[in-house]
Amino acid sequence: MTSRRPALRRRDHHERLALHHITQVDLRADFLRSVEAGLSATPKALPPKFFYDAPGSALFERITALPEYYPTRTEDTILAAHGAEMMAAAWPVAALVELGSGSSTKTRRLLDLLTARAPGATYVPIDISPSIVTKHGRKLLEAYPRLKIEGLVCDYHDAMGALHAWVPTPRLFLFLGSSLGNYAPPEATALLRDVRGAMGAGDRLLLGLDRKKAPEVLHAAYNDVAGVTAAFNLNVLARINRELGGGFDLEAFAHHAFYDEAQGRIEMHLRSLAAQQVPVAALGRTFAFAEGETIHTENSYKYDDALLADLARAAELRPQRAWLDERGWFGLHLLGPA
């Protein structure tokens, strides 16, 4: 369990909206280090968190509306049908703490229910982008006249060490959208152990998980015919060009996504279409690519009941309730401290 208590810098944006920044984190330096390490590795890889600059976040919002991409609308359908049961099962709740808040669209279903019973409750969105938290936070202030928003601008691990005294209890932690699937099993366990370390006896976690299903359904979800997922994947190279003086020719790389049934995960890669040399000015280095060589940009692990039980046990969490869609494609799971 986490014992870190990082220093915070608070900035008020409204009488009901404040952002807490982790003072020692330099996001550009983190990006720079990750690019150098990832492009120097064999095989090459980049962390998926760097997808989500402003253009990447906009592309992801488009992905969620694609006909092939079922997770977002399926999870929203479950929340619409069973949100009241979820809130009742977790009650009492004084604060929602959301890992990876983004636009908070689906979260509004739970905020509606929470503020109906506790109008002055607190919402703690956690995101690495301060602009995302402030932009969507201001919209929430308009929708919920007494809601208090205390945003955390940092990664999830640091956030769990920073929550304790200033967030009211009991809390309902939210990790929606199957974002946990981006973590390899040991990393997913470590993150959930950090969440467990921040939880009190009365706190709960509502966890969204994409479930195992027919490979053709999974393949289509990450290879849409409109090419939006391809553009989203390629945007990480465009971001290196914009922010680090990279020389990537986006037309010299192709999106490549497939389901590895043995690993139980979708893999996303960017494949070099030719032998090439790519400079990155901020690093003062050039990186060589062989024809067909890939950069591994994302995993998306899919779960079943047995895998969830193993994960919860390893993180010292206890499954309490679960809500699935009619096809059993997606699940929302309520867990408490073991």
LINBELRA-V891823 format. One line per field, one symbol per residue. ss: DSSP state (H for helix, E for strand, L for the rest). phi: phi as a letter, one per 20 degrees, with the letter a starting at -180 (. if undefined). burial: + if it has 16 or more other ideal C-beta (glycine too) atoms within 10 Angstrom, else -. A space follows every 50 residues. Layout:
ss->???
phi->???
burial->???
This chain:
ss->LLLLLLLEEEEEEELLEEEEEELLLLHHHHHHHHHHHHHHLLLEELLHHH HLLHHHHHHHHHHHLLLLLLHHHHHHHHHHHHHHHHHHHHLLLLEEEEEL LLLLLLHHHHHHHHHHHLLLLEEEEEELLHHHHHHHHHHHHHHLLLLEEE EEELLHHHHHHHLLLLLLLLEEEEELLLHHHHLLHHHHHHHHHHHHHHLL LLLEEEEEEEELLLHHHHHHHLLLLLLHHHHHHHHHHHHHHHHHLELLLH HHEEEEEEEELLLLEEEEEEEELLLEEEEEHHHLEEEEELLLLEEEEEEE ELELHHHHHHHHHHLLEEEEEEEELLLLLEEEEEEEEL
phi->.fcfcffddecedafdccdddffeedffffffffffffeefcffbcfffe feffffffffgfgfefffeegffffffffffcgffffffefecdbeddem flemfffgfefgffffecgefdddedbedfffffgfffffgffcfdfddc fddaefffffedfgfedfdfddedcemmffffdfgffffffffffgfeee feeccddecfdfaggfffgffdcfffmfffffffffffffffecmfdfef feccfbcbeeffembfddcddfebfbdcecffemccdecefnfcdedadc fddcffffffffffemdcfdbbcdffemebcdceccgf
burial->-+---+-+----+--+++++++----+---++--++-++----+++++-+ +++--++-++--++-+-+++++++++-++--++--++-++--++++++++ ++-+-++++++-+++--+--++++++++++-+++-++--++--+--++++ ++++++-++++++---++-++++++++++++++----++-+++++++++- -++++++++++++----+-+++++---++++++++++++++-++-+-+-- --+-+++-+----+++++++-+---+-+-+--+---+-+---++++++++ +++---++--++--+-+-+-+-+++---+++++++++-
